[in-house]
Amino acid sequence: MAVSGSLIAAVSVPANAGPTKAVATVVVPDELKYPMGVEPSAALAAAPADMQAGVPPMPKAEVARGFKRPAPEPAPPEAAEGSSSTPAPASASSTDSAPADQPSGNTASAIDVAKKYIGTPYVFGGTTSAGFDCSGFTSQVFRELGVTLPRTARAQQAMATRVSDPKPGDLVFRNFPATHVGIYVGPGMMIDSNRPGTTVSIHKMWGGNFSYGRVG
């Protein structure tokens, strides 16, 4: 039989076969079986170890640059038993300042002490609960709070720290130098021992030319 190209054909006929039955054997050259000229088993043996394991080899360019395959990221550490990943809410500060319109310190208590003497008569030069003049009254109130004030309204004005935004419990002075002193209660109101014939009371601020001072 004829075979094209470089194929080699061989026909063998068994001795006991009839004339109509034949077995053909075709021999294929290696260059046709392995176009690259290398038998697969030899090519696999020469391949890098990672290719033999089924892992594609690293490109030569990356090998030349010293490229390393990235290591797997470590698993995040497990939270300790009983712990929580939610941060605890910030606690409120214990040093938060009071609103601006609220009295503090000695001024907070001055009103309470002063109210104890409501109804006490005015006595010129008086410094006791039997009777007060204006500066005798303020001196007694702050004495009970542990603050010593000078005896006269003028001296108290000189001692106090002048403020333009009075809070309840601050001193309130009329004129400069002061001719009268009382204790500020709130907008337009004061408590004092006013003049002969009156008693300690809370009333509207009368007259004008007021200033304010803070002590304690």
C-alpha positions as CSV (number, residue, x, y, z in Angstrom):
1,M,0.0,0.0,0.0
2,A,1.2,3.5,-0.6
3,V,1.8,6.1,2.2
4,S,2.5,9.7,1.4
5,G,5.3,11.8,3.0
6,S,7.7,10.1,5.3
7,L,5.2,7.7,6.8
8,I,6.4,4.1,6.6
9,A,3.7,1.5,6.2
10,A,4.1,-2.2,6.8
11,V,1.5,-4.8,6.1
12,S,1.7,-8.2,7.8
13,V,-0.5,-11.1,7.0
14,P,-0.9,-13.9,9.5
15,A,0.1,-17.3,8.1
16,N,-3.3,-18.8,8.8
17,A,-5.3,-15.8,7.5
18,G,-7.2,-16.0,4.2
19,P,-6.1,-13.9,1.3
20,T,-8.9,-11.3,1.9
21,K,-7.9,-10.4,5.5
22,A,-4.8,-8.4,6.3
23,V,-3.5,-6.2,9.3
24,A,-1.7,-3.0,8.5
25,T,0.9,-1.4,10.8
26,V,1.7,2.3,10.3
27,V,4.9,3.7,11.8
28,V,4.9,7.4,12.5
29,P,8.3,9.2,12.7
30,D,9.1,11.0,16.0
31,E,9.1,14.4,14.4
32,L,5.4,14.0,13.6
33,K,4.5,12.5,17.0
34,Y,6.4,15.3,18.9
35,P,6.5,18.4,16.7
36,M,8.9,20.2,19.2
37,G,11.3,17.2,18.9
38,V,11.0,16.4,22.6
39,E,9.1,13.5,24.1
40,P,6.6,14.8,26.7
41,S,8.1,12.7,29.5
42,A,11.5,14.2,28.9
43,A,10.0,17.7,28.7
44,L,8.3,17.3,32.0
45,A,11.4,15.9,33.7
46,A,13.3,19.0,32.5
47,A,10.6,21.4,33.7
48,P,11.0,23.4,37.0
49,A,9.7,21.7,40.2
50,D,6.8,24.0,40.6
51,M,5.6,23.3,37.0
52,Q,5.9,19.6,37.7
53,A,3.6,20.2,40.7
54,G,1.0,21.9,38.5
55,V,2.0,25.5,39.5
56,P,2.9,27.8,36.6
57,P,6.5,29.0,36.8
58,M,7.3,32.6,37.8
59,P,8.1,34.9,34.9
60,K,11.9,35.2,34.4
61,A,11.6,39.0,34.6
62,E,10.1,38.8,38.1
63,V,12.8,36.3,39.2
64,A,15.5,38.7,37.9
65,R,14.0,41.5,40.0
66,G,14.0,39.4,43.1
67,F,10.2,39.2,43.2
68,K,8.7,37.2,45.9
69,R,5.3,35.8,46.0
70,P,3.3,37.7,48.7
71,A,2.8,35.8,51.9
72,P,-0.7,35.1,52.9
73,E,-2.1,37.7,55.3
74,P,-2.3,36.5,58.9
75,A,-5.8,35.9,60.3
76,P,-7.0,38.6,62.7
77,P,-6.5,37.6,66.4
78,E,-9.5,36.2,68.1
79,A,-11.1,38.5,70.7
80,A,-10.5,37.3,74.3
81,E,-13.5,35.5,75.7
82,G,-15.9,37.9,77.3
83,S,-14.4,41.0,75.6
84,S,-16.2,43.3,73.3
85,S,-15.0,45.0,70.1
86,T,-17.3,47.9,70.6
87,P,-15.5,50.9,72.3
88,A,-17.0,52.0,75.5
89,P,-18.8,55.4,75.3
90,A,-16.9,58.3,76.7
91,S,-17.9,59.2,80.1
92,A,-19.2,62.7,80.8
93,S,-16.7,65.0,82.4
94,S,-17.2,65.8,86.0
95,T,-15.7,69.2,85.5
96,D,-18.3,70.6,83.0
97,S,-18.8,74.2,83.9
98,A,-22.2,75.4,85.0
99,P,-24.3,77.6,82.6
100,A,-23.2,81.2,82.5
101,D,-26.4,82.5,84.2
102,Q,-25.9,80.2,87.3
103,P,-24.1,81.5,90.4
104,S,-21.3,79.5,91.9
105,G,-19.1,79.5,95.0
106,N,-19.8,82.1,97.6
107,T,-22.2,84.0,95.4
108,A,-24.4,80.9,95.2
109,S,-24.9,80.9,99.0
110,A,-25.0,84.6,99.6
111,I,-28.6,84.9,98.5
112,D,-29.7,82.1,100.8
113,V,-27.9,83.6,103.8
114,A,-29.2,87.1,103.0
115,K,-32.8,85.8,102.8
116,K,-32.6,84.7,106.5
117,Y,-32.5,88.4,107.5
118,I,-35.5,89.6,105.5
119,G,-37.5,91.8,107.9
120,T,-34.5,92.9,110.0
121,P,-34.8,96.7,110.5
122,Y,-32.4,99.3,109.2
123,V,-30.2,100.7,112.0
124,F,-27.6,103.3,111.2
125,G,-24.2,101.7,112.0
126,G,-25.8,98.4,112.8
127,T,-23.9,95.2,112.2
128,T,-26.0,92.5,114.0
129,S,-29.3,90.7,113.5
130,A,-30.8,93.4,115.8
131,G,-30.4,95.8,112.9
132,F,-28.1,96.6,110.0
133,D,-27.1,99.5,107.8
134,C,-26.3,98.6,104.2
135,S,-22.6,97.7,104.6
136,G,-23.2,96.1,108.0
137,F,-25.7,93.8,106.3
138,T,-23.4,92.7,103.5
139,S,-20.5,92.2,105.9
140,Q,-22.7,89.9,108.0
141,V,-23.8,87.8,105.1
142,F,-20.3,87.2,103.7
143,R,-18.9,86.7,107.2
144,E,-21.1,83.6,107.5
145,L,-19.6,82.4,104.2
146,G,-16.0,82.8,105.6
147,V,-15.3,86.0,103.7
148,T,-14.3,89.2,105.6
149,L,-15.4,92.4,104.0
150,P,-14.4,95.9,104.9
151,R,-16.8,97.9,107.0
152,T,-18.0,100.6,104.6
153,A,-19.7,100.5,101.2
154,R,-16.8,102.4,99.6
155,A,-14.1,100.0,101.0
156,Q,-16.1,97.0,99.9
157,Q,-16.3,98.5,96.4
158,A,-12.5,99.0,96.3
159,M,-11.9,95.4,97.5
160,A,-14.3,93.6,95.1
161,T,-13.4,92.6,91.6
162,R,-15.5,94.7,89.2
163,V,-17.6,92.7,86.8
164,S,-20.0,93.8,84.0
165,D,-22.0,90.5,83.9
166,P,-23.2,90.2,87.5
167,K,-24.4,86.8,88.9
168,P,-26.8,86.4,91.8
169,G,-24.8,86.9,95.0
170,D,-22.4,89.6,93.6
171,L,-22.3,92.9,95.3
172,V,-24.1,95.8,93.7
173,F,-23.0,99.4,94.4
174,R,-24.6,102.7,93.8
175,N,-22.4,105.5,92.6
176,F,-18.6,105.7,92.6
177,P,-17.2,105.9,95.2
178,A,-20.1,103.9,96.5
179,T,-22.8,105.5,98.7
180,H,-24.8,102.3,99.0
181,V,-24.3,98.5,98.7
182,G,-26.5,95.5,98.5
183,I,-26.5,92.0,97.0
184,Y,-27.6,91.3,93.4
185,V,-30.5,88.9,93.1
186,G,-31.2,89.0,89.4
187,P,-31.9,91.4,86.5
188,G,-33.1,94.7,88.1
189,M,-33.4,93.2,91.6
190,M,-31.3,93.3,94.8
191,I,-31.6,92.5,98.5
192,D,-30.3,95.1,101.0
193,S,-30.8,97.0,104.2
194,N,-31.9,100.2,102.5
195,R,-32.6,103.2,104.7
196,P,-34.1,104.3,108.0
197,G,-37.7,103.1,108.3
198,T,-37.3,100.0,106.1
199,T,-36.3,96.4,106.7
200,V,-34.1,94.0,104.8
201,S,-36.0,93.1,101.6
202,I,-35.8,92.1,98.0
203,H,-36.8,95.0,95.7
204,K,-36.2,96.7,92.4
205,M,-33.0,98.5,92.0
206,W,-33.8,102.2,92.2
207,G,-31.8,105.2,91.3
208,G,-28.9,104.7,88.8
209,N,-25.2,104.6,88.3
210,F,-24.8,101.0,89.4
211,S,-21.7,98.9,89.3
212,Y,-21.0,95.3,90.4
213,G,-18.3,93.5,92.3
214,R,-17.4,89.9,93.0
215,V,-15.8,88.7,96.2
216,G,-14.8,85.3,97.7
